[in-house]
Amino acid sequence: MNARNQIARIFDADNHYWESSDAFTRFRDDSFGDRGVLVREVDGVARYVVNGEVFAMLPGPGDVHLRPLPGSMLDYFQGRMSAKDFAASFTEKPSDHPDWYDRDVRLAVMDEQGVEATWMFPSQGVVLEPMLHNDMPAAIESYRAFNRWVDDQWGFAYKDRIFGVPYIIMSDPEQMVSELQWCLDRGAKVIAIRHGAAVTQDGNRSPADPMFDAFWGLAQESRVVVSCHDGSDATYAELPGFLTKAWGDGPGLAPAVDPENMKMMGGGSIIASLMKNRICHDFAYMLVAHRLFERFPTLKVAYIENGAAWVPSVLQALEYLGHGGGYKSNPKDQFIQNCWVAPFVEESVEELARHIPVERILFGSDWPHGEGFGHPRDFFDNVESFSLEDQQRIMYDNARELTLT
């Protein structure tokens, strides 16, 4: 059923801004002047510098580097664009797109798009955290300052339409609670954490470790949505090496792999593709397995831009986990009760709906990123086989209810 013209309002659970050059420094404590995320001129251009090294994974702040047009890279992620064309798609000057940086201009664009409201995530802030873990005080300060930039630049609930998402590092339990409370006091409805093991001064911990219960308790009490947006993680850094050694991956064993294509995807071997969904899958499993939702049964967790291919596997693993008994309810049911998933724009929503209820599926366009849709309403093509009522729920009701109730 084509509901594009019948459903006038949509609620996009995955929009982005591009960070300005001062996103991590505008509100940073002066005592951290040479620590944390820095912006330095390197070979004549502004680059992110962390621990004295240029952060190679990102070109640099979004307001000074060419960006791709929304939707211009979708063909690449569907296997219809070469790595060379992917690299050539970075064509747009930031100054030509004020809606990527200014909230009032963005609202006007949302009006044109028929987008009533959106969750607004970092573009680069979700990538930088792992590089900071060797200086935890600087990591905490960098993201404390970043959250104040988000509040100042976008707002946590601007006109109840733009819900800027602050990012909280799971490292210091007391700091996490105070930072979450600060965000809540300023209207935050959605927060983000990294999808991986919590890195603390005392080593890695499960995010569901009881040491973080004060944070989770406040999240449940406030009804804020705790989201996990795709980004980067270093806690599995040794795993690709182990798998490479175990399977003997090396030059000549996988001649069909295009080196340039693998370079663009951030990996250099066939193991990189094997790792794609592993961290999100394991993170989701551990939250349930370590009984987070038994201690906090009304907690709301949303998985954004992590795709949905991992969902059937994690549900199967949780089903097996429940066979041993000892849980208050089936672990699989706990995931379904407490978790929402936004599939990639190129994935089958029908397939996801075979595993979780329509009430747990979110629509996210990834706008204005190149790998997302060029227009948020293009997502209607992904749900046209659903009833009008279910399309309404996916495209609007689910995210609105999560945010405002």
N, C-alpha and C positions, 0 to 999 in steps of 0.2 A: 504493500500500500504506500503510495506516494503522499507523504504527509508534509512535505516541505512547505507547501502554501497553507496548510491547515493549522500548523503549529507555529504561531507567530513569534513566541519567545523561547529562547534556548539559554541554558546555563552551562557554560564551557568550563569544565574542571581542569583544563590544562592550557593556559595562556602563559606568555612570557614577556618580560621586558629585557632590554639589553642594558647591562650595568654600565654606568658612567665611570669615568676614570677615578673618581673619588669615592666610589661605592664602599670601599673598605677603609677609607682614611678620613672621610668628612667628619666623623664623630669618634675617631680613634684617640685614645689617651696618648698624650704627647710622650709619655715615658716609653712607649712602644714604637718610637719613631723609626727604628731600624730593624724591627722584627715583624713577623707575620706577613701578610700579603702587601707587597709593595708594587708601585708602578714606576718603572725606570725607562729612560730612553736608551734603546739598544739599536745600534746601526740606524739611528735616525727615526725610529718608531717607538711608540709606547708599548712596553711589554710587562707582563706580570713577572715579578721576581720573588721567589720564595727561597729562604735559606741561602741567599746569595746566588741562586741559579735561575736562569730564565725558565719559566714554566712552558715547556715545548708543546704541551697538549692543546693550549689555547693560543690564538694569535695575539691576544691582548684585549684591553677594554673595548667594550662594544661600541662606544661612541667615537672611536678614532680609527676603526678598522672596517673595511668593506664587509658587508653582511649579505647573505643570500636573500632573494625574494621569498616570501611565504610560498611553500609548495614546490619550489624549484628543484628540490633534491628528492622528491618522493619517488621518482623513477629509479633513482639509485638504490633506494632501500627495497624496491620491488624487483631489482635485478635488471632494469632496463636502461641503465646509464653507466657509462664507464667511469673509472676513477679520475681520468683526465677531465671529463666533462663535469664531474662532481667538483673538482678543485676550481674549475673555471666559472662556477656558478656564483662565486663571491663577487658580486658586481655593484651592490647598492651602497651609496654613501649614506652614512648615518644622518647627515643634515637634511637629506631628502625624505626622511621618514620620522617626523617628530612624534608620531603616535607610538613609536617604539620606546620613547623616553619620557613622554609627558602625559600625565593621567587625564587631563581635561581634553587634550586632543584625542587621546585614546577613547574616551567616552563617546565622542562624536563618531569615531569609526565604528565603535560597537553599535551605535544607533543604526548606522547604515547596514551593518551586518545582521541586524536582528538579534544581537546578543544582549540579553538583559543583564547578565552578571557573569563574572569569571573568577576563578582562582588564578592569581598571578604569581608564577614561580620564577626563581632566578634562572638565568641562562648559564652563567659561569660560576656562580656561587655554589652550585651543586657539585662542582668538579674539583674545587680547590682544597677542600678540607684535608684529605689524606696527606698532602704534602706538608701539612703543618703539625703533624702528630709528634714530631721530635722536639717541639717547643710548645707544650700544651698551654701554658699561660698566654702565649702569643696567639695560639689558635682560638682560645676562648675570647680574647680581646678583639681579634679580627672579626669574628662573627657577632660579637656584642655590638661593635661599631656598624657592621653591615646591617643588622636588624634595625638600627636607628636610622640608617639611610633608607631602608625600605619604607619605614613609617613616614619619614619626611618626604620622600620622593613619590610614593604611591599610596601610602596609607594601608592599614590593615583591614579596613572596611569602608573605603571611600564611597560615600553616598550609597552604601549598601549595594554596590555594583562591582567595584574592584576590590577584591580581597587579597591584598598583598600577603605573601606567605613568608613569615620569618623562619629562619633556619637555626636550629638548636643543636649544638654538639653534645653528644652523650659521653661525657668524660668525667665531670665533677658533679655528683648528685645534688649538692647544695646549690651550686651555681645554676644548674638546669632548672631547679624549682624557681629561683629568683628571676631568671630570665623569662621563663614561661609566665610567671605572674606579671612581669613588666609588660609582656606582649598582650596578655589578657586585659590588663588595665587600660590598654589603648585600643581595645576592640578586636583583637585577633580572633578569627573564627577557624583558621586552618594554620597549622605549623608543619614544618618539615624536619625530618631527621634523616641521617644517612642510613641506607639499607645495608647494614653489615654489622659485624661485631662492634660493640662499644669499646673504644680505645681509651683506657684510663691510665693514670700514673702508676697503677699497680698491675698493669697488664690488660689483656683483652677480657671482656666480660660479655655475656649474653645481654642484649637490651632488656630481656625479661628477668634479669637477675633482681632479686628483692632489694638490692642496694638502690635501685632506681624507683622503688615503689612510691615514694613521695611525689615524684614527677608524674608517674602514671595516675596516681590518685587524684592529683590536681587536674590532669587532663580529663579524667572521667567526670569529676565533679563539675567542671566548667563546660563540658560537652564539646570542647574543641576537637576538631578533626586532626588526628596525627597522620600526616602523609609521608610516604616514602617515594620520592621522585628519582628517576634514574639519574645517575651521576658517575662518580668514580669511587673505587674502593681499593685499599691496599692490604686489607687483612687477609686476603687470599693470594697475596703476591707470590708465595712459594708454590701454590698449587699448580699453575701452568708448567713450572719447571719439573715438578714431580710427574705430571702426566706425560710431558715430553719424554722424560727419561723412561717411564714405564712402557710407553708405546713405541719408543724408538723413532719418534718423529724427527726428521732432519732433511737436509737438501736431497732432492732426487726422489723422495718417497711420495711426494704429492705434487707432481708436475702440473696438475690442472689449476693449482692455486696461483692467482695473479699477484705477484709481489706488490705491484702498485696498489691494487685493490685492497690487499691486506694492510698496507701502510695507511690507507685512508681510514680503515676501520680500527686502527690502533693496535694491530697485532702483526706478528711476523710469521705465524705458522698456523696449521689447521687447528691447533689447540685453542686459538682465540675464539673460533666459532663455537667450540664446545663449552666455553666458559660463559657465553652470552647471558643465559638466564640463571646461572648457578647461584649467584649471590642472593638475588631476590627470592628465589625458590627456598634457599636454606634459611634466610632471614624470616620469611613468612612461617616456615615450619617451626623454627625455634621459638617464636613468640607463643605459639600454641603449645608446643611440647613442654616448655618451661612454665606453663600454667598461668600466663599473663591474663588470659580472659577468664580464668576461674577466679582470680583475685579481683579482677575489674570487669565484671560481666557486661557493662554498658559502654565500654570503651569503643571508640570509633577509629578504625585504621583504614586509610585509602592508599592504594598502590597506583601511582600515576606515572605514565610513560615508561613502565617496565614491561609493557605488553601483557599478553595473557597466555602465551604458550606454556608457561610454567604451571598454570593453575591446575590442569588435570593431574599432573605428576605430584604436586604437593598435596592435593586432596587424597590421592591414592596412598601416599606416605602417611598422612594423618589417619586414614582409615586403618592402615596396618598398625599404627601406634595404639589405636584404641582397642585393638584385639587383646592387648595385654592387661587391660583393665586398669583400675586405679584413677581414672579420670572421672570427674563428676558427670560429664556428658561426652558424647562422641567428639573427639578432637576435630574431625572433619566438620561436624556441625558447628563447633565453636568458630572455626574460620568463617563459615558461611554467615553466621550470626553477626560477627563483629567486623568483617572486612568487605571493602568495596574495591573494584578493579576497573581501571580504564584501559581498554585494549589499544594497541597501536592502530593508527588509522588504516594500515594496510591489512589488518587481520580480520577474520570472520567473527562478527559479533554473534551470529547464529551458533557457531561452535562453542563460544564461551557460555552462551545461555543453556547449553546442554549440561553444564557442570555447576553453575551457580544461578540463583534466581535473577530475573530481570531487575528486581529491586536492588540488586547489588552491583549493577553494571553502570558505569559512569561514561559520559561522552567527553572526550578531550580532543581538541583539534591540533594542539601544539603550535597554534598561531602566535607569532609570525615566523616561526622557524622554517627553514627550508625543507626539512623532512616531514613536516606536517601538511595539513591541507591548505591550499591557497585561499580558501574561504571556509570559515567554520561550519556553515550550513551544508557544505559538501558531505558532511558525515551522515546526512540523511540517506545517502546512497547505501551506507553500510547497514542500515536498519530497515530498509524498505519492505523486507519480508515479514516484519513484525506487525502486530495489530496497531491501530492508531493509539490505543491506550498505552501499549508497551513502548511505542516510540516517544510518546509524551513523557513517560517515566524515565527513559534513558536520556533523552535530550534536555530534560528540564527538571522534573520533579525530584529525582534522586539527589542531585547535587544541591538543589535549593533546600530540601528537607535536612540534609546533612549540615548545611551551613547555618540555617536560621532556626532550627528547632532543637 
